[in-house]
Amino acid sequence: MSELLTGDFYQFESLLADDERRTLLRVREFLNDKVVPIANDCWVRAEFPIDLVKGYAELGVAGLALPECPGSKPSGLLSGFLALEMAHADPSMATFFGVHTGLAMGSIAACGSPEQRERWLPAMSRMEQIGAFALTEPEGGSDVAGGMRTTARCEGDTWVLDGAKRWIGNGTFADLIVVWAKDVEDGQVKGFVVAKGTPGFTATKIENKMALRTVQNADITLRGCRVPESHRLAGASSFRDTAKILRRTRSGVAWQAVGIMIAAYEIALRYAGEREQFGRPIAAFQLVQDLLVKMLGNATACLGMVVRLAKMQIVGRAVTGHGAFV
């Protein structure tokens, strides 16, 4: 097998089983060949390389962490390293993948009925349908439990959604959007799967972003958007269910952060070895060496934390505080 990442100083990746590491290396090869060469250009143009979705699909790792997906063999450690690897290559593309698999697919897996999971997850795991997760609003982020303004009104076997969502990743091109709205009847937050093209649903790209520019964040407007009862997530009856999805995905964000840290260290190390000052590489100076060691130490400590968290999650010993701490 190929070498470990330079920034994986304690070789945590070697904790993976051989078949898991082969999967990770296959993903790494794809990212290095297809994503890394175009990442900066996509960032400058703030455009998403939609043609790469087929390549991501062929990797066969969408929904890998969801036991509800056909053929899935969940491994918390492998899922974490995949999130790290994708962010190491490009944080924007890692966000695209995390929104689709963790938030959108995760919502359906955790809150959908068996019939709903069978209806949507297989195609989403093959990335034939891309998902988005619409929770945040113009006046609130993931704290909208008490102040959610998007409403849902039941009319027979149909729900009517009205309101607005903001900063919705994948929102401009997603096929299925999980929309969270407050039921006007009981005041509880419920989840709905809205298909692209549904009348009353519009998504507008947010322009002039400074970060994650490749991610296609959208302003979503819902005006009399009618969805059938069969598109209401059967297991989502309050904001507690929404928070459950956020808890499940929080550790994945931490893994992404570690991937970015490792990439930053490796870029700095490479530059320090190439940049010369006073006739020798700046890596030869102790002040620069000290900075590099601090970067590596911080990345190593954080990687150790997320690896430990993954192992606690596997045996069911992790609690909400553990995920929040990382």
N, C-alpha and C positions, 0 to 999 in steps of 0.2 A: 504494500500500500504506500501511497505517497506520503511526503513529510507532513508533520503537524504544522499548524499555523505558528509562525515565529513568536507571536505574542502569547501562545499557550505554553508558558514557561514550565509549568508543573505537569504538562501533558495530560490534562483532564480528558481530552478527547479519547485517550486510550482506554477509558472506562467503558466505552461503548462496545457492544458485542461486535463480532466481525461483520455480520450482515448489516448491522446498523451503520458501521463505519463505511462500508461499501456504498450504502445509500447516501451518506453524507458526502463522500468523495465525488459521487456522480453529480450531486447538486453543486458542489464546489467547482467542478469542471465546467458545468453549464454557465454558472455565474461568471467565472473568469473569462470564458470564451464569448459569451453573448451579452452580458449585462455590463461588466466593468468597462469595456471599450466605448460604450455609448452613454454611460451614466452622466458624465459632465455635460454632454451636448443636450441630453434630455432635460437636465436641470436648467440650462441656460434658456432653452426654448419653452420650458414649463409644459412639455408635452409628454404624454404617456406612450411608450412603445407597445401599442396594442398587438403588434405582430409577434411579440414574445410570449403572449399568453399560451399559444400552442406549445412552446418549448417548456413552459412551467407545467402544463398539463401532462406532457410526456414523462416528466420526472416521477409522476405517480405519488406525490407526497401530500397533496391537498386532502385534508381530513384525516391525516395519519394519526392524529392524537384523539380522534373521536371514535369511541367504541361503537357508536351507532352507524358509522359508515361501513358499507360492505367491504369485506376484505381487510379492514383496518386492524392493525396490531399495535395498540397504543404503547408508546414508550415515552415517558415524560422527559427522559434524558435526551433521546434522539430529537424530540420535538424542540427542546430548548436549543440544542446545537444547530438545528436547521434555522431557527430564528436568528441565532448569532451569526451564522454563515451568510444569511441573506443581508443582514444589516452591515456586515463586514464588507460586502460588495457594494451595496447601495441602500441607504436607509429608506429612500422613497419606495423602492421596489419591495423592501421588506414590509413596509407599511401596507402596500397594496395586498400582499399575500396574507398578512395578519388580519386585515379587515375582512377579507373574503373567507378565510378558513376559521379564524378565531371568533370574530364577532358575528358575522352573518351565519355561517354554517353552525357555529357554536350555539347561537340562539335557537335555531331549528332543532339541533340535536338535543338541547337541554329542555326546551319548552314545547316542542312540537309533539303531536300525537304520533303513534306508530305509522299511521297512514300518511301524515304530513312528512315525516322523515323519509319514508319510502318514495314519496312523490318528488321531493326536491334534492335530497342529499346525494343520491348517485350521480346525477348530472352535474351537481356542483363539485363533487369530488373529482370528476373528470374535467372540470373547468369548462364545461360546455355552457354553463350558466354561471355568471359572476355575481357575487353578492355584495351588498352594502349594509350599513348599520346606521339608522337614523334616530339618534337620541338627542344630541345637543341642539339647542335652539338659539336664536339671536340674543336672548336675554339670559341664557344659562347653559352650563356645561353638563357634566355627568352628575351634577348636584340638583337636577331638576325635579327630584322626587315630589317636593311639595309645591313647586311652582310651574309645573309643566303646562304650557298653554295650548299645545296641540290637542284637539279633542276628537273623540270617537262617539258617534251617535248610532244606536242600533235602530234599524228600520226593517222589521221582519227578518229575513235571512240575509240582510245586507248591512254593512257598516259604512257610515259616511265620515270621512276624515277631513278635518279642517285645521290649518295651522301652518307653521313654518319650521324648518330644520336648517341648521347651519354647520359648516365644516364637515360635511359628510363625505368621507373618503370613498373613492370609486363611484361616487354618486352620479357622475355625468354619463357613465356607460354601463352601469350595473344592470343586470337583467332582473334581479330580485332584490328588493330593498326592504329590510326589516324595520318597520316604522313603529315607534312607541308613542302611544297617545293615551290621554286620560278619558276614561269612560264617563260621560256626563251623567249617567244614571247612578253609578255607585262611587264615583270619584277615584276609582282605582286605575292604575296604569296597566295597559294591555298591549300585546305585541301583534302586529299585522304584517303579512308578507304582501308587499305591493309590487306587481309586475310592471316592468318598464312599458310605457305607452298607455297605462291606465288613464282614462280621461280624468282631468282634475289634478293630475300629478305633473309637475314641471321641475326640472333640475337645471340650474344655471351655474356654469363654472365660476369659481372665485378666482379673480385675476390678481396679479401683482403681489403674490406671496413672497416671503423672504426665506422660508424653510420648507423642506420636503416639496419642492416645486414640481417634481414629476408626478406627485400624487394629485389626482384630479378631485379636489374638494369641491363640493357643490352647495349652493343655497337651494333648498328644496321647498317648494310651495305646494300646499294641499288645499284645494278649493272644491269642496263637494266631491272629493275623491271617493268613489264607491268601490268597496271590495266585498266579496262574498264572505259569509260566515266561515266557509271552509278555509279561508286565508287568515283567520284569527288563530294565533298560536294557542293551542288548547291548554297548555300548561303554564301560560303567563297570565296571572290574575292580579298581580300587584307589583309595585316597584321592587319588592324583595326579589322577584324573579329576574328583573332587569339587572339588579346588583349582582346576582349570582353569575351572570355572564361576565360582568366586569371583573369579578374576583377570579374567574377561570382564566382570563386573558392577561391579568396584571403581570404574572411572572414572565409571560412571553415578551412583554415590553422591556422588562429588566434584562432578559437575554439579548434583546436587540441593542440595548445600551452598552452592554459588554462588548458586543461585536464592533460597535463604533469605536469604543475605547481601544480595542486591540488594533483596529485598522489605523487609528491615529498614531499609535505607538509605532507600528511597522513603517508607516510613511515617514515619521520623524527619524526613525533609525536609518532608513535608507537614505534620506536626505543628508543626515549627519555624516554618513560614510562617503557621500559624493561631493559635498560642498567643502571647498578648501579655503583656508584662511592662514596667512603667514606660512604658506608652503606645505601645509598638511591638512588632512580632513578635520573638520571641527569636532568629529567624534573622538579625536585624540585629546581633547581638552577636558579636564576633570569637571569643570562647571557644566559642560554639555552632558557628560556621562552621568552626572548627578541627576539632571533633569530626566534623562532617559530611564534611569533606574527607578525614579519615582513614578513615572508613567507606567512602567512595567509592573511595579509593585501594586499600584492601585488597580490595574487591570486584572492582575492575578488574584488579588483579594476578592474583587467583585465576581470573578468567574468562580472562585471557590464557593461564594455565597449562593449563587444560582444553581450550581451543581448540587450543593447540599439541600437546597430547597426542593429541587426536582426529586431527589431521593426520598425526602420526607413526604412529598406528594404521592409518590408511588406506593408507599406503605400506609398512607392515610394519616400521617402524623402532622401534616401542615395545617395551620389555622390561618384565619384572615390576616392576623398580625404578621405572620412570617412573609406572606406575599407583599404586604404593604411595606415592610422593612427594607426589602431589597430595592 
